[in-house]
Amino acid sequence: MHTDGALTKENLAREAQVSHATVHRADDILAEWNAKVARPVLRTPGEVARDDTIAELRKQLREARAEITQLNGKLDALATVTANLYHENLALKKRDSDRRLAPLPSAN
């Protein structure tokens, strides 16, 4: 009445309107369950496809996160190099502005 009818311990708990933990504490009920439902519950082809899709998407997400982490590291390194070059450029400009530069003679 309360589930999709699949023979799972989760559905047993729902049908009995008790918590999942309560089912697992009921040793007599679990022994009877294991005796009558000896074979594992098979998943439907749709469930298998769904689980495969979820696994693939999780793999892609892990890979994307790893790539983002790597790119963020590169971005931080580039920002540091850029800041150093900026400050070196300012120092060179200051040093050159403090000197008097003579123009080069023309080749005429």
All heavy atoms as an XYZ file, in Angstrom:
842
protein
N       0.809     -1.204      0.000
C       0.000      0.000      0.000
C       0.857      1.275      0.000
O       0.406      2.306     -0.486
C      -0.915      0.016      1.225
C      -1.974     -1.093      1.214
S      -2.959     -1.147      2.712
C      -3.676      0.458      2.743
N       2.074      1.187      0.560
C       2.885      2.384      0.734
C       4.136      2.409     -0.133
O       4.911      3.364     -0.057
C       3.307      2.518      2.202
C       2.157      2.534      3.159
N       1.334      3.619      3.311
C       1.680      1.586      4.006
C       0.396      3.346      4.218
N       0.586      2.116      4.656
N       4.358      1.362     -0.944
C       5.597      1.286     -1.730
C       5.292      0.848     -3.149
O       4.144      0.639     -3.525
C       6.568      0.260     -1.101
O       5.987     -1.038     -1.207
C       6.865      0.577      0.350
N       6.381      0.639     -3.910
C       6.238      0.193     -5.296
C       6.138     -1.325     -5.416
O       6.048     -1.858     -6.512
C       7.415      0.701     -6.130
C       8.760      0.209     -5.612
O       8.797     -0.564     -4.638
O       9.792      0.618     -6.188
N       6.205     -2.039     -4.279
C       6.059     -3.488     -4.291
C       7.357     -4.264     -4.394
O       7.350     -5.488     -4.315
N       8.480     -3.582     -4.573
C       9.764     -4.286     -4.637
C      10.085     -4.892     -3.278
O       9.791     -4.299     -2.234
C      10.868     -3.320     -5.053
N      10.686     -6.081     -3.299
C      11.012     -6.771     -2.059
C      12.359     -6.276     -1.517
O      13.404     -6.880     -1.736
C      11.051     -8.284     -2.283
C       9.719     -8.929     -2.614
C       9.891    -10.412     -2.904
C       8.729     -8.720     -1.483
N      12.284     -5.162     -0.804
C      13.470     -4.602     -0.168
C      13.168     -4.364      1.305
O      12.004     -4.216      1.694
C      13.895     -3.273     -0.811
O      12.860     -2.306     -0.594
C      14.148     -3.434     -2.310
N      14.215     -4.323      2.099
C      14.022     -4.073      3.530
C      13.516     -2.647      3.759
O      12.751     -2.398      4.686
C      15.319     -4.321      4.288
C      15.673     -5.795      4.319
C      16.998     -6.042      4.999
C      17.349     -7.521      4.877
N      18.695     -7.804      5.332
N      13.913     -1.743      2.904
C      13.406     -0.371      3.004
C      11.899     -0.340      2.784
O      11.160      0.311      3.530
C      14.110      0.525      1.983
C      13.704      1.972      2.074
C      14.456      2.847      1.079
O      15.568      2.498      0.685
O      13.883      3.893      0.715
N      11.434     -1.073      1.785
C       9.991     -1.146      1.531
C       9.267     -1.869      2.658
O       8.138     -1.523      3.001
C       9.703     -1.824      0.197
C       9.912     -0.880     -0.970
O      10.106      0.312     -0.808
N       9.905     -1.435     -2.174
N       9.917     -2.891      3.246
C       9.332     -3.578      4.393
C       9.083     -2.588      5.525
O       8.009     -2.570      6.136
C      10.258     -4.709      4.862
C       9.844     -5.440      6.139
C       8.523     -6.179      5.928
C      10.946     -6.401      6.581
N      10.056     -1.732      5.786
C       9.901     -0.723      6.835
C       8.771      0.242      6.503
O       7.957      0.590      7.371
C      11.209      0.034      7.028
N       8.688      0.658      5.245
C       7.610      1.578      4.850
C       6.234      0.932      4.996
O       5.290      1.559      5.479
C       7.811      2.042      3.414
C       8.889      3.061      3.261
C       8.905      3.615      1.854
N      10.025      4.533      1.696
C      10.727      4.652      0.591
N      10.415      3.936     -0.469
N      11.727      5.511      0.530
N       6.130     -0.312      4.548
C       4.842     -1.004      4.646
C       4.435     -1.198      6.108
O       3.262     -1.101      6.443
C       4.897     -2.360      3.929
C       4.902     -2.265      2.421
C       3.622     -1.705      1.826
O       2.539     -1.790      2.452
O       3.684     -1.168      0.708
N       5.417     -1.475      6.963
C       5.123     -1.656      8.391
C       4.987     -0.317      9.103
O       4.608     -0.273     10.275
C       6.227     -2.479      9.046
N       5.295      0.761      8.401
C       5.251      2.126      8.937
C       6.123      2.268     10.187
O       5.717      2.814     11.208
C       3.812      2.574      9.191
C       3.007      2.644      7.905
C       1.583      3.138      8.111
O       1.037      3.101      9.215
N       0.986      3.620      7.035
N       7.354      1.736     10.046
C       8.363      1.888     11.094
C       9.647      2.388     10.433
O       9.775      2.376      9.205
C       8.637      0.551     11.843
C       7.384      0.064     12.564
C       9.163     -0.516     10.905
N      10.595      2.804     11.263
C      11.848      3.304     10.695
C      12.690      2.153     10.163
O      12.528      0.995     10.557
C      12.640      4.074     11.750
O      13.191      3.182     12.694
N      13.600      2.498      9.290
C      14.517      1.520      8.716
C      15.348      0.876      9.831
O      15.610     -0.327      9.818
C      15.417      2.221      7.690
C      16.212      1.307      6.840
N      15.646      0.505      5.874
C      17.542      1.056      6.809
C      16.596     -0.186      5.280
N      17.757      0.120      5.823
N      15.756      1.676     10.817
C      16.545      1.170     11.948
C      15.750      0.154     12.763
O      16.297     -0.848     13.231
C      16.995      2.331     12.831
N      14.461      0.393     12.920
C      13.623     -0.534     13.681
C      13.594     -1.898     13.011
O      13.675     -2.930     13.680
C      12.187      0.026     13.821
O      12.259      1.276     14.503
C      11.287     -0.924     14.582
N      13.506     -1.920     11.700
C      13.514     -3.187     10.970
C      14.822     -3.931     11.232
O      14.831     -5.135     11.468
C      13.300     -2.957      9.462
C      13.569     -4.222      8.662
C      11.897     -2.460      9.193
N      15.921     -3.215     11.232
C      17.219     -3.863     11.417
C      17.467     -4.294     12.861
O      18.368     -5.095     13.117
C      18.345     -2.965     10.897
C      18.415     -2.978      9.395
N      19.006     -3.991      8.691
C      17.909     -2.122      8.477
C      18.895     -3.752      7.403
N      18.233     -2.636      7.244
N      16.696     -3.807     13.789
C      16.810     -4.267     15.182
C      15.933     -5.487     15.446
O      16.101     -6.164     16.443
C      16.422     -3.133     16.143
C      17.492     -2.062     16.274
C      17.194     -1.127     17.431
N      15.952     -0.392     17.261
C      15.860      0.836     16.738
N      16.937      1.461     16.341
N      14.701      1.430     16.630
N      15.008     -5.768     14.561
C      14.073     -6.890     14.742
C      14.700     -8.157     14.167
O      14.470     -8.535     13.010
C      12.748     -6.573     14.070
N      15.507     -8.834     14.977
C      16.251    -10.012     14.509
C      15.343    -11.125     14.004
O      15.653    -11.779     13.001
C      17.169    -10.530     15.626
C      18.260     -9.529     15.983
O      18.685     -8.769     15.076
O      18.698     -9.515     17.150
N      14.228    -11.375     14.679
C      13.312    -12.436     14.246
C      12.736    -12.124     12.872
O      12.642    -13.001     12.003
C      12.175    -12.621     15.250
C      12.678    -13.138     16.595
O      13.793    -13.700     16.630
O      11.954    -12.980     17.594
N      12.350    -10.882     12.683
C      11.769    -10.468     11.389
C      12.825    -10.585     10.300
O      12.547    -11.083      9.195
C      11.229     -9.018     11.467
C      10.144     -8.883     12.534
C      10.758     -8.532     10.111
C       8.889     -9.664     12.236
N      14.050    -10.155     10.581
C      15.113    -10.232      9.574
C      15.449    -11.681      9.235
O      15.712    -12.003      8.066
C      16.368     -9.506     10.059
C      16.278     -7.977     10.053
C      17.557     -7.371     10.589
C      15.991     -7.449      8.666
N      15.443    -12.560     10.219
C      15.706    -13.976      9.955
C      14.628    -14.550      9.042
O      14.928    -15.282      8.085
C      15.780    -14.747     11.264
N      13.379    -14.219      9.319
C      12.279    -14.686      8.467
C      12.407    -14.095      7.066
O      12.209    -14.782      6.061
C      10.938    -14.301      9.097
C       9.743    -14.824      8.334
C       8.413    -14.438      8.969
O       8.389    -14.001     10.139
O       7.391    -14.576      8.271
N      12.741    -12.822      6.992
C      12.929    -12.143      5.701
C      14.016    -12.852      4.900
O      13.827    -13.173      3.732
C      13.310    -10.678      5.926
C      13.635     -9.943      4.663
C      14.842     -9.844      4.065
C      12.727     -9.238      3.826
N      14.755     -9.102      2.918
C      13.467     -8.717      2.740
C      11.364     -8.988      3.898
C      12.878     -7.967      1.741
C      10.789     -8.221      2.891
C      11.536     -7.725      1.830
N      15.165    -13.081      5.531
C      16.283    -13.711      4.829
C      15.954    -15.136      4.393
O      16.441    -15.595      3.356
C      17.534    -13.701      5.704
C      18.074    -12.287      5.876
O      17.874    -11.425      5.036
N      18.746    -12.044      6.981
N      15.120    -15.835      5.137
C      14.721    -17.193      4.753
C      13.788    -17.177      3.557
O      13.886    -18.035      2.673
C      14.046    -17.889      5.934
N      12.898    -16.211      3.496
C      11.906    -16.177      2.417
C      12.385    -15.411      1.190
O      11.950    -15.688      0.079
C      10.594    -15.586      2.938
C       9.949    -16.498      3.949
C       8.558    -16.071      4.280
C       8.012    -17.095      5.283
N       6.626    -16.949      5.520
N      13.235    -14.453      1.404
C      13.763    -13.675      0.281
C      15.264    -13.973      0.230
O      16.098    -13.142      0.533
C      13.502    -12.161      0.463
C      13.943    -11.383     -0.767
C      12.032    -11.904      0.745
N      15.582    -15.209     -0.158
C      16.972    -15.666     -0.121
C      17.807    -15.072     -1.251
O      18.981    -14.809     -1.083
C      17.012    -17.186     -0.182
N      17.214    -14.873     -2.389
C      17.989    -14.348     -3.506
C      17.998    -12.832     -3.469
O      17.054    -12.197     -2.982
C      17.442    -14.850     -4.840
C      16.027    -14.420     -5.126
C      15.541    -15.041     -6.448
N      14.138    -14.836     -6.625
C      13.584    -13.707     -7.051
N      14.333    -12.698     -7.370
N      12.279    -13.597     -7.175
N      19.062    -12.233     -3.968
C      19.120    -10.774     -3.971
C      18.054    -10.180     -4.884
O      17.652    -10.811     -5.867
C      20.521    -10.453     -4.491
C      20.961    -11.680     -5.209
C      20.231    -12.835     -4.575
N      17.630     -9.012     -4.552
C      16.633     -8.315     -5.349
C      17.299     -7.819     -6.627
O      18.337     -7.155     -6.578
C      16.030     -7.140     -4.548
C      15.034     -6.375     -5.400
C      15.386     -7.652     -3.281
N      16.747     -8.179     -7.757
C      17.303     -7.765     -9.036
C      16.776     -6.383     -9.414
O      15.625     -6.053     -9.152
C      16.931     -8.782    -10.119
C      17.430    -10.203     -9.892
C      16.915    -11.114    -11.006
C      18.943    -10.235     -9.835
N      17.655     -5.640    -10.017
C      17.245     -4.312    -10.469
C      16.678     -4.411    -11.881
O      17.114     -5.249    -12.666
C      18.443     -3.352    -10.465
C      19.004     -3.130     -9.083
C      20.158     -2.164     -9.079
N      21.249     -2.696     -9.893
C      22.244     -1.967    -10.358
N      22.309     -0.685    -10.104
N      23.196     -2.502    -11.079
N      15.754     -3.547    -12.157
C      15.176     -3.511    -13.501
C      16.191     -2.908    -14.460
O      17.121     -2.214    -14.032
C      13.892     -2.662    -13.522
O      14.235     -1.303    -13.245
C      12.868     -3.162    -12.514
N      16.030     -3.147    -15.757
C      16.955     -2.536    -16.727
C      16.986     -1.009    -16.618
O      18.030     -0.389    -16.777
C      16.408     -2.982    -18.087
C      15.699     -4.261    -17.790
C      15.124     -4.088    -16.409
N      15.836     -0.425    -16.315
C      15.786      1.031    -16.143
C      16.609      1.487    -14.949
O      17.289      2.507    -15.002
N      16.555      0.708    -13.862
C      17.336      1.045    -12.675
C      18.828      0.889    -12.937
O      19.637      1.701    -12.494
C      16.918      0.172    -11.490
C      15.529      0.482    -10.967
C      15.052     -0.536     -9.949
O      15.432     -1.723    -10.018
O      14.265     -0.123     -9.074
N      19.185     -0.151    -13.684
C      20.592     -0.362    -14.036
C      21.092      0.800    -14.890
O      22.172      1.351    -14.636
C      20.774     -1.712    -14.783
C      22.175     -1.842    -15.343
C      20.462     -2.874    -13.848
N      20.306      1.198    -15.882
C      20.691      2.315    -16.749
C      20.811      3.600    -15.938
O      21.760      4.375    -16.117
C      19.680      2.481    -17.881
N      19.871      3.828    -15.036
C      19.898      5.015    -14.192
C      21.159      5.030    -13.335
O      21.866      6.033    -13.261
C      18.665      5.051    -13.301
C      18.638      6.230    -12.312
C      17.776      5.968    -11.103
N      18.307      4.829    -10.359
C      17.571      4.050     -9.590
N      16.274      4.251     -9.477
N      18.123      3.044     -8.940
N      21.459      3.891    -12.703
C      22.638      3.818    -11.845
C      23.928      3.999    -12.641
O      24.869      4.635    -12.172
C      22.653      2.494    -11.080
C      21.523      2.408    -10.058
O      20.909      3.452     -9.751
O      21.259      1.293     -9.574
N      23.968      3.443    -13.849
C      25.138      3.626    -14.711
C      25.304      5.089    -15.103
O      26.424      5.621    -15.119
C      25.041      2.759    -15.963
C      25.202      1.269    -15.667
O      25.661      0.935    -14.551
O      24.858      0.455    -16.550
N      24.190      5.742    -15.413
C      24.231      7.165    -15.764
C      24.717      7.989    -14.580
O      25.563      8.878    -14.738
C      22.839      7.652    -16.215
O      22.431      6.896    -17.351
C      22.856      9.124    -16.561
N      24.211      7.692    -13.400
C      24.631      8.418    -12.195
C      26.119      8.219    -11.949
O      26.850      9.174    -11.653
C      23.799      7.975    -10.973
C      22.364      8.491    -11.103
C      24.421      8.473     -9.667
C      21.403      7.932    -10.071
N      26.598      6.991    -12.090
C      28.022      6.705    -11.890
C      28.877      7.469    -12.893
O      29.913      8.052    -12.531
C      28.280      5.205    -12.008
N      28.450      7.503    -14.150
C      29.202      8.229    -15.179
C      29.206      9.727    -14.891
O      30.232     10.399    -15.025
C      28.605      7.944    -16.568
C      29.282      8.688    -17.697
C      30.753      8.344    -17.875
O      31.164      7.220    -17.541
O      31.500      9.224    -18.348
N      28.062     10.271    -14.495
C      27.985     11.701    -14.186
C      28.849     12.052    -12.976
O      29.501     13.105    -12.950
C      26.533     12.117    -13.950
C      25.639     12.111    -15.194
C      24.189     12.357    -14.801
C      26.112     13.144    -16.200
N      28.887     11.176    -11.987
C      29.756     11.412    -10.820
C      31.224     11.404    -11.233
O      32.016     12.212    -10.755
C      29.489     10.374     -9.740
C      28.200     10.625     -9.000
C      27.988      9.642     -7.879
N      26.791     10.007     -7.133
C      26.045      9.161     -6.468
N      26.382      7.879     -6.406
N      24.976      9.576     -5.833
N      31.588     10.493    -12.131
C      32.963     10.430    -12.635
C      33.309     11.731    -13.368
O      34.376     12.318    -13.157
C      33.121      9.230    -13.568
C      34.491      9.114    -14.184
C      34.542      7.957    -15.167
C      35.835      8.009    -15.944
N      35.740      7.421    -17.254
N      32.406     12.185    -14.234
C      32.635     13.429    -14.971
C      32.761     14.614    -14.013
O      33.590     15.502    -14.222
C      31.501     13.674    -15.968
C      31.490     12.719    -17.136
C      30.270     12.916    -18.026
O      29.491     13.854    -17.866
N      30.089     12.009    -18.985
N      31.943     14.632    -12.962
C      31.999     15.708    -11.986
C      33.342     15.706    -11.249
O      33.942     16.754    -11.053
C      30.838     15.575    -10.993
C      30.720     16.662     -9.926
C      30.560     18.036    -10.558
C      29.550     16.355     -9.003
N      33.815     14.506    -10.852
C      35.130     14.410    -10.199
C      36.227     14.939    -11.109
O      37.109     15.686    -10.687
C      35.432     12.954     -9.818
C      34.889     12.519     -8.491
C      35.465     11.170     -8.061
N      35.406     10.130     -9.080
C      34.355      9.352     -9.315
N      33.261      9.503     -8.593
N      34.386      8.430    -10.234
N      36.187     14.544    -12.387
C      37.193     14.994    -13.354
C      37.126     16.499    -13.559
O      38.161     17.166    -13.626
C      37.017     14.254    -14.680
C      37.367     12.779    -14.602
C      36.964     12.002    -15.851
O      36.310     12.582    -16.759
O      37.302     10.803    -15.917
N      35.917     17.047    -13.654
C      35.761     18.489    -13.846
C      36.278     19.250    -12.633
O      36.948     20.283    -12.770
C      34.295     18.831    -14.105
N      35.995     18.751    -11.439
C      36.491     19.407    -10.224
C      38.008     19.367    -10.161
O      38.647     20.346     -9.762
C      35.886     18.768     -8.983
C      34.448     19.148     -8.771
C      33.879     18.501     -7.530
N      32.537     18.990     -7.252
C      31.676     18.387     -6.488
N      31.990     17.244     -5.885
N      30.477     18.894     -6.289
N      38.603     18.242    -10.561
C      40.065     18.133    -10.566
C      40.661     19.136    -11.561
O      41.666     19.793    -11.260
C      40.488     16.707    -10.913
N      40.038     19.263    -12.719
C      40.521     20.215    -13.725
C      40.384     21.648    -13.225
O      41.285     22.471    -13.413
C      39.756     20.039    -15.037
C      40.258     20.931    -16.153
C      39.503     20.745    -17.458
O      38.566     19.920    -17.515
O      39.844     21.446    -18.415
N      39.285     21.950    -12.575
C      39.077     23.298    -12.026
C      40.141     23.609    -10.982
O      40.703     24.712    -10.956
C      37.660     23.430    -11.440
C      36.625     23.487    -12.569
C      37.535     24.662    -10.542
C      35.191     23.345    -12.112
N      40.445     22.638    -10.129
C      41.472     22.832     -9.106
C      42.822     23.121     -9.759
O      43.547     24.031     -9.347
C      41.571     21.594     -8.199
O      40.299     21.401     -7.568
C      42.639     21.750     -7.147
N      43.143     22.349    -10.793
C      44.402     22.548    -11.500
C      44.448     23.930    -12.166
O      45.445     24.655    -12.062
C      44.590     21.462    -12.552
C      45.871     21.593    -13.343
C      45.951     20.589    -14.478
O      44.932     20.095    -14.958
N      47.153     20.296    -14.919
N      43.371     24.316    -12.829
C      43.328     25.614    -13.505
C      43.375     26.770    -12.507
O      44.003     27.794    -12.773
C      42.081     25.709    -14.391
C      42.093     24.800    -15.618
C      40.747     24.855    -16.333
C      43.222     25.163    -16.559
N      42.732     26.610    -11.357
C      42.805     27.655    -10.337
C      44.233     27.824     -9.831
O      44.676     28.944     -9.563
C      41.859     27.353     -9.173
C      40.433     27.747     -9.478
O      40.180     28.606    -10.307
N      39.488     27.113     -8.809
N      44.962     26.720     -9.709
C      46.370     26.797     -9.310
C      47.182     27.553    -10.333
O      48.019     28.401     -9.976
N      46.956     27.269    -11.607
C      47.664     27.981    -12.677
C      47.300     29.463    -12.679
O      48.155     30.329    -12.875
C      47.351     27.370    -14.038
C      48.003     26.024    -14.259
C      47.673     25.475    -15.638
C      48.337     24.141    -15.875
N      48.074     23.614    -17.215
N      46.032     29.757    -12.467
C      45.574     31.141    -12.439
C      46.242     31.911    -11.297
O      46.681     33.048    -11.474
C      44.056     31.190    -12.307
C      43.388     32.557    -12.373
C      43.673     33.234    -13.703
C      41.899     32.427    -12.157
N      46.338     31.292    -10.131
C      47.008     31.924     -8.991
C      48.482     32.187     -9.307
O      49.019     33.253     -8.986
C      46.897     31.053     -7.736
C      45.487     31.002     -7.167
O      44.660     31.862     -7.552
O      45.213     30.106     -6.347
N      49.132     31.212     -9.954
C      50.542     31.383    -10.315
C      50.702     32.526    -11.313
O      51.618     33.350    -11.182
C      51.101     30.089    -10.890
N      49.827     32.605    -12.296
C      49.896     33.692    -13.282
C      49.643     35.054    -12.641
O      50.281     36.047    -12.994
C      48.893     33.448    -14.415
C      49.262     32.322    -15.376
C      48.104     32.048    -16.331
C      50.514     32.676    -16.154
N      48.732     35.106    -11.695
C      48.468     36.368    -10.998
C      49.702     36.815    -10.217
O      50.048     38.003    -10.200
C      47.269     36.207    -10.061
N      50.402     35.870     -9.605
C      51.610     36.194     -8.851
C      52.698     36.708     -9.786
O      53.355     37.727     -9.498
C      52.112     34.944     -8.090
O      51.078     34.514     -7.210
C      53.361     35.244     -7.296
N      52.901     36.027    -10.908
C      53.912     36.462    -11.886
C      53.562     37.844    -12.416
O      54.430     38.729    -12.528
C      54.025     35.431    -13.034
C      54.850     35.983    -14.186
C      54.625     34.136    -12.514
N      52.306     38.077    -12.734
C      51.872     39.377    -13.254
C      52.127     40.483    -12.238
O      52.626     41.569    -12.585
C      50.379     39.326    -13.636
O      50.185     38.300    -14.599
C      49.903     40.649    -14.198
N      51.818     40.230    -10.984
C      52.049     41.230     -9.936
C      53.536     41.521     -9.794
O      53.938     42.694     -9.659
C      51.468     40.749     -8.610
N      54.364     40.489     -9.848
C      55.816     40.706     -9.759
C      56.334     41.521    -10.934
O      57.146     42.435    -10.758
C      56.556     39.366     -9.672
C      56.416     38.718     -8.315
O      56.163     39.402     -7.324
N      56.577     37.415     -8.262
N      55.888     41.202    -12.145
C      56.310     41.958    -13.327
C      55.862     43.419    -13.249
O      56.599     44.327    -13.624
C      55.772     41.300    -14.600
C      56.420     39.972    -14.984
C      55.671     39.342    -16.161
C      57.889     40.172    -15.313
N      54.663     43.634    -12.745
C      54.151     44.993    -12.590
C      55.058     45.804    -11.656
O      55.450     46.927    -11.966
C      52.723     44.952    -12.062
C      52.161     46.310    -11.717
C      51.745     47.189    -12.718
C      52.062     46.720    -10.398
C      51.236     48.438    -12.400
C      51.556     47.968    -10.068
C      51.145     48.821    -11.069
O      50.646     50.064    -10.750
N      55.408     45.217    -10.512
C      56.245     45.934     -9.548
C      57.669     46.132    -10.069
O      58.274     47.185     -9.848
C      56.241     45.212     -8.197
C      54.926     45.324     -7.497
N      54.449     46.511     -6.994
C      53.963     44.398     -7.257
C      53.256     46.324     -6.457
N      52.930     45.050     -6.603
N      58.197     45.158    -10.811
C      59.516     45.327    -11.431
C      59.474     46.442    -12.465
O      60.417     47.244    -12.570
C      59.973     44.024    -12.084
C      60.418     42.962    -11.107
C      60.806     41.666    -11.805
O      61.005     41.657    -13.040
O      60.914     40.649    -11.101
N      58.409     46.503    -13.237
C      58.251     47.554    -14.248
C      58.205     48.933    -13.590
O      58.838     49.877    -14.060
C      56.990     47.288    -15.072
C      56.911     48.152    -16.313
O      57.919     48.586    -16.844
N      55.692     48.385    -16.777
N      57.455     49.055    -12.496
C      57.404     50.331    -11.777
C      58.784     50.727    -11.266
O      59.186     51.906    -11.370
C      56.430     50.248    -10.600
C      54.941     50.216    -10.934
C      54.120     50.085     -9.652
C      54.523     51.456    -11.702
N      59.534     49.745    -10.734
C      60.874     50.042    -10.217
C      61.801     50.489    -11.334
O      62.596     51.433    -11.160
C      61.433     48.811     -9.505
N      61.724     49.846    -12.501
C      62.562     50.239    -13.640
C      62.198     51.634    -14.137
O      63.086     52.437    -14.460
C      62.429     49.219    -14.765
C      63.090     47.866    -14.532
C      62.713     46.884    -15.644
C      64.604     48.014    -14.442
N      60.923     51.938    -14.199
C      60.500     53.281    -14.630
C      61.007     54.337    -13.663
O      61.476     55.400    -14.074
C      58.980     53.358    -14.733
C      58.413     52.696    -15.960
C      56.900     52.857    -16.000
C      56.308     52.225    -17.230
N      54.853     52.359    -17.285
N      60.932     54.063    -12.380
C      61.406     55.022    -11.379
C      62.906     55.205    -11.511
O      63.412     56.324    -11.465
C      61.043     54.533     -9.978
C      61.437     55.493     -8.876
C      60.959     54.993     -7.542
C      61.243     55.875     -6.384
N      62.201     56.874     -6.414
N      63.634     54.085    -11.683
C      65.087     54.177    -11.819
C      65.464     54.974    -13.061
O      66.349     55.827    -13.025
C      65.682     52.776    -11.903
C      67.203     52.774    -11.873
C      67.760     51.423    -12.127
N      67.589     51.163    -13.568
C      67.826     50.005    -14.149
N      68.190     48.977    -13.424
N      67.665     49.846    -15.431
N      64.767     54.725    -14.183
C      65.077     55.432    -15.422
C      64.672     56.901    -15.359
O      65.324     57.755    -15.966
C      64.407     54.752    -16.611
C      65.065     53.435    -16.969
O      66.198     53.184    -16.501
O      64.447     52.648    -17.717
N      63.638     57.240    -14.641
C      63.226     58.640    -14.560
C      64.172     59.430    -13.658
O      64.276     60.645    -13.787
C      61.790     58.752    -14.049
O      61.726     58.362    -12.689
N      64.878     58.763    -12.757
C      65.842     59.442    -11.886
C      67.123     59.774    -12.634
O      67.863     60.673    -12.233
C      66.174     58.561    -10.673
C      64.988     58.418     -9.738
O      64.039     59.212     -9.865
O      65.006     57.494     -8.888
N      67.431     59.117    -13.721
C      68.647     59.374    -14.496
C      68.356     60.378    -15.594
O      67.266     60.420    -16.144
C      69.119     58.080    -15.167
C      69.783     57.138    -14.240
C      70.542     56.143    -15.043
N      69.845     54.869    -14.969
C      70.153     53.831    -15.703
N      71.092     53.914    -16.621
N      69.511     52.700    -15.580
N      69.367     61.100    -15.920
C      69.270     61.998    -17.083
C      69.792     61.249    -18.282
O      70.941     60.815    -18.295
C      70.081     63.257    -16.860
C      69.662     64.047    -15.665
C      69.034     65.322    -16.144
N      68.670     66.127    -14.971
C      67.463     66.560    -14.802
N      66.526     66.303    -15.679
N      67.177     67.292    -13.756
N      68.961     61.061    -19.272
C      69.363     60.350    -20.455
C      69.707     61.344    -21.564
O      68.948     62.291    -21.803
C      68.263     59.405    -20.945
C      67.858     58.275    -19.975
C      66.724     57.470    -20.565
C      69.046     57.375    -19.711
N      70.831     61.122    -22.203
C      71.226     61.990    -23.314
C      70.688     61.365    -24.589
O      70.737     60.148    -24.765
C      72.748     62.093    -23.386
N      70.181     62.181    -25.506
C      69.682     61.608    -26.769
C      70.863     61.087    -27.581
O      71.974     61.609    -27.524
C      68.988     62.770    -27.454
C      69.517     63.997    -26.802
C      69.980     63.608    -25.437
N      70.616     60.050    -28.333
C      71.651     59.482    -29.211
C      71.861     60.419    -30.382
O      70.905     61.017    -30.907
C      71.220     58.112    -29.699
C      71.107     57.014    -28.635
C      70.535     55.747    -29.263
C      72.455     56.720    -28.010
N      73.108     60.567    -30.816
C      73.355     61.443    -31.989
C      72.716     60.832    -33.228
O      72.669     59.617    -33.366
C      74.866     61.482    -32.101
C      75.383     60.348    -31.281
C      74.320     59.988    -30.292
N      72.259     61.682    -34.119
C      71.634     61.187    -35.323
C      72.703     60.729    -36.316
O      73.826     61.179    -36.284
C      70.743     62.247    -35.958
O      71.535     63.347    -36.336
N      72.340     59.835    -37.196
C      73.270     59.258    -38.158
C      73.453     60.152    -39.367
O      74.151     59.809    -40.293
C      72.776     57.894    -38.588
N      72.901     61.307    -39.443
C      72.998     62.196    -40.625
C      74.353     62.732    -40.812
O      75.149     63.288    -40.459
C      72.000     63.337    -40.546
C      70.574     62.831    -40.684
O      70.363     61.708    -41.113
N      69.647     63.652    -40.299
